[in-house]
Amino acid sequence: MAGNDGEENPGQQTREWSGPCCDVLWIVATKEGWIKLIEATVTFLTFVILASFPASSMKEFEYLIFVATAVFIFVVLHIILRMTHVFEKLPEVLRHPILGMGGCFLASLALLIGSAIVFAKWKEYGGYYSVKELEASAICGFVSTGLFFCEGVYFFFLYRRLPRLRRTEESMTEKGEADVFVLPSSNAAN
């Protein structure tokens, strides 16, 4: 979608919406929408499956439950902001691809650590419980890790495609208040 002033953001997918406030087709009409839908589903499965495990209150499992729940909430929040077009009205600093890249790589790392812990405990609790929940939750966590890593790479390419600010010598030497500034050491010499 073009901005209110008619300018388009480079590197951003644009599309027109027909509704007054919500664009429910954003989630199935854009690549980012599909990625977010799959991320939301897989992270939801990660923490729900692990929470159904009888010993899920152990601290080894609570980490992945917390991480997957937090990531799920952020993904759903992102989907809501995009569908209601509030995301486009946020300041440019909050929409910068570096923030998206950092958030995706951080989520990917946290999910990787949590899934590895659950996967390591899979063999230890195999004799006591049905470990299908642990195995399924760890696999969903690893899939989430891959999805968020791929989205982080996507944001990296968006960042690389942004236009660079090129300063010319003329814009750097404009006359201003600083031109009449006198250093304190030259005042002492006069």
Buried (B, 14 or more C-beta within 10 A) or exposed (E): BEEEEEEEBEBBEEEEBEEEEEBEBBBEBBEBBEBBBBBBBBBBBBBBBBBEBEEBEEEBBBBBBEBBBBBBEBBBEBBEBBBBBEBBEEEEEEBBBEEBBEBBBEBBBBBBBBBBBBBEBBEEBEEEEEBEBBBBBBBBBBBBBBBBBBBBEBBBEBBEEEEEEEEEEEEEEEEEEEEEEEEEEEEEEE
